[in-house]
Amino acid sequence: MSIDQAASLREWLPKDQLKKLTFQGITLNDCLDFEIYECWFRQSMALGFTTPVMDF
């Protein structure tokens, strides 16, 4: 995810949707449910986000 996309997601996302998770003894901050990310992703694609989303 690009920096612009991350900023767009944070602006769109209600603050109470971010979660703190512990996985295998590691604390992960600023997590969210995949369904919420997917909803944002579909909306951002409909609006024509032009930067690459997946660069693996």
Steps between C-alpha positions, in 0.01 A plus 500: 500500500639838408531786747218684321273197527579457870416867560176463305402193702573676830291802395209277398516266800313582823758515782323232706558238228874466566590212728801381694567127454748260652621225269764246605618731776530805272273801550366641176362853512259669258338180370158481340262233379555387144136573413551867586819518292325325211213751510747792487700330225193450279393861553848633426518294180158633396637852553798421276802470729789500254795390713590130514338316787699178506869507434631163596 
